[in-house]
Amino acid sequence: MTRRTVRTQPPDAVSPLRWLTRAVVVLLGLLSVLLLARLLGIAVQYKTVLEKTVSLDRDMEQVLQRLKNLTEERDALLRQQGCLSP
């Protein structure tokens, strides 16, 4: 008769290497979520800045057109009064 020894490990025992691996995986997962959240925040901020830039460009074009119109109106009035040669 051969006698076998069976080693049993308690079911709750976790090797230190396995614990470290799980901890690293969890931390990398959390880091990925944080990086994704930051990336979304940057995308929203970029869209907002882009919209403001487009709006400012439109406003600037309107101001320049108004300035051109006023300059033409001034020159026409000065010509009428004889202060500006054609």
VMD Tcl script that builds the backbone (N, CA, C; Angstrom):
set m [mol new atoms 258]
animate dup $m
set s [atomselect $m all]
$s set {name element resname resid chain x y z} {
  {N N MET 1 A 0.804 -1.164 0.000}
  {CA C MET 1 A 0.000 0.000 0.000}
  {C C MET 1 A 0.869 1.260 0.000}
  {N N THR 2 A 0.522 2.103 -0.895}
  {CA C THR 2 A 1.275 3.346 -0.984}
  {C C THR 2 A 0.457 4.437 -0.339}
  {N N ARG 3 A 1.167 5.129 0.419}
  {CA C ARG 3 A 0.496 6.206 1.131}
  {C C ARG 3 A 0.774 7.529 0.411}
  {N N ARG 4 A -0.278 8.181 0.039}
  {CA C ARG 4 A -0.118 9.456 -0.636}
  {C C ARG 4 A -0.421 10.584 0.329}
  {N N THR 5 A 0.404 11.594 0.209}
  {CA C THR 5 A 0.127 12.787 1.009}
  {C C THR 5 A -0.453 13.847 0.096}
  {N N VAL 6 A -1.541 14.328 0.491}
  {CA C VAL 6 A -2.228 15.347 -0.289}
  {C C VAL 6 A -2.103 16.658 0.470}
  {N N ARG 7 A -1.523 17.573 -0.244}
  {CA C ARG 7 A -1.400 18.892 0.372}
  {C C ARG 7 A -2.601 19.721 -0.045}
  {N N THR 8 A -3.230 20.267 0.903}
  {CA C THR 8 A -4.376 21.115 0.599}
  {C C THR 8 A -4.048 22.542 0.981}
  {N N GLN 9 A -4.502 23.423 0.155}
  {CA C GLN 9 A -4.279 24.840 0.407}
  {C C GLN 9 A -5.618 25.432 0.798}
  {N N PRO 10 A -5.611 26.263 1.790}
  {CA C PRO 10 A -6.875 26.884 2.181}
  {C C PRO 10 A -7.462 27.641 0.992}
  {N N PRO 11 A -8.767 27.633 0.809}
  {CA C PRO 11 A -9.388 28.259 -0.363}
  {C C PRO 11 A -9.206 29.771 -0.417}
  {N N ASP 12 A -8.999 30.419 0.712}
  {CA C ASP 12 A -8.884 31.877 0.716}
  {C C ASP 12 A -7.456 32.358 0.540}
  {N N ALA 13 A -6.518 31.461 0.519}
  {CA C ALA 13 A -5.125 31.877 0.416}
  {C C ALA 13 A -4.837 32.337 -1.015}
  {N N VAL 14 A -4.229 33.515 -1.145}
  {CA C VAL 14 A -3.863 34.054 -2.449}
  {C C VAL 14 A -2.373 34.314 -2.410}
  {N N SER 15 A -1.688 33.827 -3.421}
  {CA C SER 15 A -0.237 34.009 -3.440}
  {C C SER 15 A 0.084 35.486 -3.612}
  {N N PRO 16 A 1.219 35.917 -3.079}
  {CA C PRO 16 A 1.589 37.346 -3.189}
  {C C PRO 16 A 1.726 37.801 -4.640}
  {N N LEU 17 A 2.206 36.934 -5.514}
  {CA C LEU 17 A 2.356 37.318 -6.914}
  {C C LEU 17 A 0.995 37.531 -7.572}
  {N N ARG 18 A 0.051 36.687 -7.265}
  {CA C ARG 18 A -1.293 36.822 -7.832}
  {C C ARG 18 A -1.977 38.083 -7.289}
  {N N TRP 19 A -1.774 38.373 -6.014}
  {CA C TRP 19 A -2.337 39.583 -5.415}
  {C C TRP 19 A -1.756 40.828 -6.084}
  {N N LEU 20 A -0.442 40.816 -6.322}
  {CA C LEU 20 A 0.211 41.951 -6.961}
  {C C LEU 20 A -0.294 42.134 -8.392}
  {N N THR 21 A -0.468 41.029 -9.093}
  {CA C THR 21 A -0.977 41.104 -10.462}
  {C C THR 21 A -2.377 41.706 -10.486}
  {N N ARG 22 A -3.223 41.267 -9.589}
  {CA C ARG 22 A -4.583 41.828 -9.525}
  {C C ARG 22 A -4.560 43.319 -9.203}
  {N N ALA 23 A -3.692 43.697 -8.271}
  {CA C ALA 23 A -3.594 45.108 -7.894}
  {C C ALA 23 A -3.140 45.948 -9.083}
  {N N VAL 24 A -2.168 45.449 -9.835}
  {CA C VAL 24 A -1.677 46.192 -11.000}
  {C C VAL 24 A -2.776 46.309 -12.051}
  {N N VAL 25 A -3.514 45.246 -12.286}
  {CA C VAL 25 A -4.593 45.277 -13.270}
  {C C VAL 25 A -5.673 46.269 -12.859}
  {N N VAL 26 A -6.030 46.277 -11.594}
  {CA C VAL 26 A -7.052 47.214 -11.107}
  {C C VAL 26 A -6.557 48.652 -11.239}
  {N N LEU 27 A -5.312 48.905 -10.869}
  {CA C LEU 27 A -4.776 50.265 -10.975}
  {C C LEU 27 A -4.687 50.718 -12.432}
  {N N LEU 28 A -4.276 49.828 -13.310}
  {CA C LEU 28 A -4.233 50.197 -14.724}
  {C C LEU 28 A -5.631 50.471 -15.271}
  {N N GLY 29 A -6.610 49.714 -14.828}
  {CA C GLY 29 A -7.988 49.959 -15.244}
  {C C GLY 29 A -8.466 51.326 -14.776}
  {N N LEU 30 A -8.180 51.661 -13.521}
  {CA C LEU 30 A -8.577 52.976 -12.998}
  {C C LEU 30 A -7.856 54.099 -13.734}
  {N N LEU 31 A -6.589 53.885 -14.024}
  {CA C LEU 31 A -5.832 54.884 -14.763}
  {C C LEU 31 A -6.416 55.077 -16.163}
  {N N SER 32 A -6.813 53.997 -16.792}
  {CA C SER 32 A -7.426 54.092 -18.118}
  {C C SER 32 A -8.725 54.894 -18.065}
  {N N VAL 33 A -9.529 54.657 -17.050}
  {CA C VAL 33 A -10.788 55.403 -16.902}
  {C C VAL 33 A -10.502 56.886 -16.682}
  {N N LEU 34 A -9.523 57.201 -15.848}
  {CA C LEU 34 A -9.180 58.604 -15.609}
  {C C LEU 34 A -8.655 59.269 -16.872}
  {N N LEU 35 A -7.823 58.570 -17.624}
  {CA C LEU 35 A -7.296 59.143 -18.862}
  {C C LEU 35 A -8.402 59.353 -19.889}
  {N N LEU 36 A -9.331 58.432 -19.961}
  {CA C LEU 36 A -10.460 58.586 -20.883}
  {C C LEU 36 A -11.326 59.776 -20.480}
  {N N ALA 37 A -11.565 59.940 -19.190}
  {CA C ALA 37 A -12.357 61.081 -18.712}
  {C C ALA 37 A -11.649 62.393 -19.039}
  {N N ARG 38 A -10.346 62.436 -18.869}
  {CA C ARG 38 A -9.578 63.652 -19.172}
  {C C ARG 38 A -9.609 63.947 -20.672}
  {N N LEU 39 A -9.502 62.895 -21.468}
  {CA C LEU 39 A -9.549 63.065 -22.915}
  {C C LEU 39 A -10.896 63.627 -23.357}
  {N N LEU 40 A -11.970 63.139 -22.764}
  {CA C LEU 40 A -13.297 63.674 -23.082}
  {C C LEU 40 A -13.411 65.136 -22.655}
  {N N GLY 41 A -12.850 65.456 -21.492}
  {CA C GLY 41 A -12.863 66.846 -21.033}
  {C C GLY 41 A -12.110 67.766 -21.980}
  {N N ILE 42 A -10.965 67.302 -22.474}
  {CA C ILE 42 A -10.183 68.099 -23.417}
  {C C ILE 42 A -10.949 68.277 -24.723}
  {N N ALA 43 A -11.631 67.231 -25.176}
  {CA C ALA 43 A -12.407 67.329 -26.411}
  {C C ALA 43 A -13.531 68.350 -26.284}
  {N N VAL 44 A -14.212 68.347 -25.150}
  {CA C VAL 44 A -15.291 69.319 -24.917}
  {C C VAL 44 A -14.723 70.732 -24.859}
  {N N GLN 45 A -13.591 70.884 -24.180}
  {CA C GLN 45 A -12.966 72.203 -24.075}
  {C C GLN 45 A -12.521 72.690 -25.458}
  {N N TYR 46 A -11.972 71.809 -26.267}
  {CA C TYR 46 A -11.532 72.171 -27.616}
  {C C TYR 46 A -12.717 72.635 -28.456}
  {N N LYS 47 A -13.831 71.912 -28.361}
  {CA C LYS 47 A -15.026 72.278 -29.128}
  {C C LYS 47 A -15.525 73.653 -28.710}
  {N N THR 48 A -15.523 73.923 -27.412}
  {CA C THR 48 A -15.974 75.220 -26.906}
  {C C THR 48 A -15.080 76.347 -27.414}
  {N N VAL 49 A -13.776 76.143 -27.345}
  {CA C VAL 49 A -12.832 77.168 -27.809}
  {C C VAL 49 A -12.980 77.382 -29.310}
  {N N LEU 50 A -13.170 76.299 -30.045}
  {CA C LEU 50 A -13.337 76.411 -31.490}
  {C C LEU 50 A -14.590 77.208 -31.837}
  {N N GLU 51 A -15.687 76.951 -31.117}
  {CA C GLU 51 A -16.926 77.694 -31.366}
  {C C GLU 51 A -16.743 79.176 -31.046}
  {N N LYS 52 A -16.038 79.481 -29.961}
  {CA C LYS 52 A -15.793 80.882 -29.612}
  {C C LYS 52 A -14.926 81.558 -30.663}
  {N N THR 53 A -13.946 80.839 -31.186}
  {CA C THR 53 A -13.067 81.396 -32.202}
  {C C THR 53 A -13.845 81.716 -33.471}
  {N N VAL 54 A -14.705 80.806 -33.885}
  {CA C VAL 54 A -15.534 81.033 -35.078}
  {C C VAL 54 A -16.440 82.242 -34.856}
  {N N SER 55 A -17.011 82.339 -33.667}
  {CA C SER 55 A -17.884 83.468 -33.350}
  {C C SER 55 A -17.103 84.788 -33.381}
  {N N LEU 56 A -15.902 84.784 -32.820}
  {CA C LEU 56 A -15.084 86.001 -32.843}
  {C C LEU 56 A -14.678 86.377 -34.257}
  {N N ASP 57 A -14.392 85.383 -35.097}
  {CA C ASP 57 A -14.058 85.666 -36.490}
  {C C ASP 57 A -15.232 86.325 -37.206}
  {N N ARG 58 A -16.434 85.802 -36.962}
  {CA C ARG 58 A -17.634 86.397 -37.570}
  {C C ARG 58 A -17.823 87.833 -37.090}
  {N N ASP 59 A -17.657 88.043 -35.788}
  {CA C ASP 59 A -17.813 89.393 -35.234}
  {C C ASP 59 A -16.781 90.342 -35.834}
  {N N MET 60 A -15.553 89.863 -35.982}
  {CA C MET 60 A -14.501 90.703 -36.537}
  {C C MET 60 A -14.802 91.068 -37.985}
  {N N GLU 61 A -15.319 90.111 -38.751}
  {CA C GLU 61 A -15.694 90.400 -40.136}
  {C C GLU 61 A -16.807 91.446 -40.189}
  {N N GLN 62 A -17.762 91.373 -39.282}
  {CA C GLN 62 A -18.842 92.356 -39.243}
  {C C GLN 62 A -18.316 93.740 -38.883}
  {N N VAL 63 A -17.404 93.795 -37.936}
  {CA C VAL 63 A -16.821 95.078 -37.529}
  {C C VAL 63 A -16.021 95.675 -38.687}
  {N N LEU 64 A -15.243 94.844 -39.369}
  {CA C LEU 64 A -14.469 95.348 -40.506}
  {C C LEU 64 A -15.382 95.842 -41.629}
  {N N GLN 65 A -16.473 95.149 -41.881}
  {CA C GLN 65 A -17.424 95.595 -42.904}
  {C C GLN 65 A -18.055 96.916 -42.501}
  {N N ARG 66 A -18.418 97.029 -41.228}
  {CA C ARG 66 A -19.005 98.286 -40.722}
  {C C ARG 66 A -18.003 99.431 -40.850}
  {N N LEU 67 A -16.741 99.170 -40.540}
  {CA C LEU 67 A -15.696 100.184 -40.665}
  {C C LEU 67 A -15.534 100.608 -42.127}
  {N N LYS 68 A -15.567 99.657 -43.033}
  {CA C LYS 68 A -15.460 99.971 -44.459}
  {C C LYS 68 A -16.631 100.844 -44.906}
  {N N ASN 69 A -17.829 100.456 -44.466}
  {CA C ASN 69 A -19.015 101.243 -44.834}
  {C C ASN 69 A -18.931 102.666 -44.284}
  {N N LEU 70 A -18.510 102.805 -43.020}
  {CA C LEU 70 A -18.401 104.140 -42.424}
  {C C LEU 70 A -17.323 104.972 -43.117}
  {N N THR 71 A -16.235 104.338 -43.499}
  {CA C THR 71 A -15.168 105.053 -44.200}
  {C C THR 71 A -15.660 105.551 -45.552}
  {N N GLU 72 A -16.389 104.687 -46.264}
  {CA C GLU 72 A -16.943 105.100 -47.555}
  {C C GLU 72 A -17.952 106.234 -47.375}
  {N N GLU 73 A -18.761 106.144 -46.338}
  {CA C GLU 73 A -19.750 107.198 -46.070}
  {C C GLU 73 A -19.054 108.508 -45.716}
  {N N ARG 74 A -18.016 108.445 -44.918}
  {CA C ARG 74 A -17.258 109.646 -44.555}
  {C C ARG 74 A -16.637 110.280 -45.784}
  {N N ASP 75 A -15.994 109.435 -46.624}
  {CA C ASP 75 A -15.361 109.960 -47.830}
  {C C ASP 75 A -16.392 110.617 -48.754}
  {N N ALA 76 A -17.585 110.025 -48.860}
  {CA C ALA 76 A -18.637 110.605 -49.704}
  {C C ALA 76 A -19.078 111.960 -49.156}
  {N N LEU 77 A -19.224 112.058 -47.838}
  {CA C LEU 77 A -19.610 113.338 -47.229}
  {C C LEU 77 A -18.528 114.374 -47.413}
  {N N LEU 78 A -17.277 113.991 -47.281}
  {CA C LEU 78 A -16.167 114.940 -47.470}
  {C C LEU 78 A -16.093 115.407 -48.925}
  {N N ARG 79 A -16.381 114.522 -49.866}
  {CA C ARG 79 A -16.396 114.890 -51.279}
  {C C ARG 79 A -17.525 115.900 -51.561}
  {N N GLN 80 A -18.666 115.682 -50.920}
  {CA C GLN 80 A -19.802 116.588 -51.094}
  {C C GLN 80 A -19.465 117.975 -50.591}
  {N N GLN 81 A -18.701 118.044 -49.521}
  {CA C GLN 81 A -18.345 119.330 -48.943}
  {C C GLN 81 A -17.111 119.933 -49.612}
  {N N GLY 82 A -16.496 119.189 -50.517}
  {CA C GLY 82 A -15.337 119.701 -51.234}
  {C C GLY 82 A -14.056 119.593 -50.449}
  {N N CYS 83 A -14.051 118.852 -49.365}
  {CA C CYS 83 A -12.837 118.726 -48.542}
  {C C CYS 83 A -11.938 117.581 -49.033}
  {N N LEU 84 A -12.450 116.748 -49.873}
  {CA C LEU 84 A -11.689 115.578 -50.319}
  {C C LEU 84 A -11.743 115.545 -51.830}
  {N N SER 85 A -10.582 115.426 -52.457}
  {CA C SER 85 A -10.582 115.360 -53.925}
  {C C SER 85 A -10.883 113.943 -54.375}
  {N N PRO 86 A -11.579 113.811 -55.509}
  {CA C PRO 86 A -11.988 112.484 -55.949}
  {C C PRO 86 A -10.858 111.603 -56.383}
}
mol reanalyze $m
mol bondsrecalc $m
mol representation Tube
mol addrep $m
